Amino acid sequence: MAMDEALGAAFGSWAAQELSARAAVLAEQAAKAMEEALGREFMEMSLDLGIDDRQRLWIFELNSKPLRFDERDIQRRWVHNLIQYVQAVAGDSQPPERRPAAGYPLPMAAGAGRDPIWS
């Protein structure tokens, strides 16, 4: 279920829009605060947050390297989604026999065997 759907089901559509906007602002503020506190810039970050029954936002975790996976299933789904996105942007120019199958295993990047995240 998408975030907007979940928020709408829990709090109603108007509140869902408001909460989504507040979450976006909070995510940006948290990322900036982390970068300032650590004195460096990160290319990407992810934020795990929750919303209580009084519609207060709570930060559970801020990750500076969200694309480093320790769960293989999540990694595989991410790689599969990335491949689908790149194919869509490229106009899906690969013939059907060269396209990755939906499912597993997925082809791994060059040098992937040396990185425990990819193995």
N, C-alpha and C positions, 0 to 999 in steps of 0.2 A: 504494500500500500504506500502510495506517495505521501510525503510529509503534509501537503495541503489537504489531502483526503483525510488523513488521520486527525489533523487538527480540526477540520470541519466536523468530523464525526464526534469528537470529544467536546468541542467548545462552540460549534456553530460557524457558519461561513464568514460572518463579519469578524468575529474574534480570530478566526484562522488567518485571515489576511493581516490583521493587526499583529498577531503573534509572529507570523512569518517575517514581517517587516522588522519587528523588534529583534528577532533572532539574527537577521542579516546584519543589523547595526551592531549587536553584541559580538558577533563573530569577527567583524572587522576591528572593533575596538580591542578585543582580546588578542588578536593577531598583532596589532600595532604595539600593544603593551608588552607582549612577549618579546618582540623584536627589540624594542627599546630597552627592556630590562636585561636582555642578553647581549646587547650591543652588536647585533648582526641581523641581516635580512635573510629570510627563508623564501625559497621559490614557491613553496606550497605549504599549506597547513590544513589540518582538519580539526573539527571541534565536535565533541560529543556533548550535547546538552539535553536537559529535561525541562519539562514544564509541569508545575504542580497544579493542584485543583484551584488555586487562587490566581492562576495564570502568571506566576513568577517564573522567570527563566533561571536555570541553574547550570553552571558549567561543571561537567564531570571531568573532562579531559581535553587537553589541547595537544595535538600531535604535530611535530615539525617535519616528520617524514611519513606522511600517511600512505605512500605507495610502497613502503617496505612491509611486506606481509609475513606474518608468522603462521597464517592459516592458509593451507594450500587451496582449499575450495574457494575461498574468497579471491585469492590470487588468480586462479584459473578463470573465474567469472569476470574479473577485471580485465584480464588479457583478452578474453573472448569479446567483451563489450568494446574494448579499444580497437580490436581488429574490425568489428562490424562498423564502428564509427569511421575509421580510416577508409574502409571500402565504400561507405556511403559518400564521403567527401570526394573520393577519387572517381566516383561514378561506377563503382563495382566493375572495374575493367578486367578482372581475372576471369578466365573461363571457369565454369562450374567444377570441373575436375581438379582445379588448383585451389579452390576456396577451402579454408579450414572447415572441418565438420563441426556442426553445433554439438558440443559435448566435449568429451575428453578422450585421449590426452591432446593438449594443444601444443603446437610447435613452440620451442623455446628459443630465446634470443641467442645469438652467437656468444660463446663464453659463459653461458648460463650454468654449465656444470660446475664452474668454480665458485659460484655464489650459493651459499646454503639456502637463501631465500628462493632460488629458482630450482633447486634440486629436490 
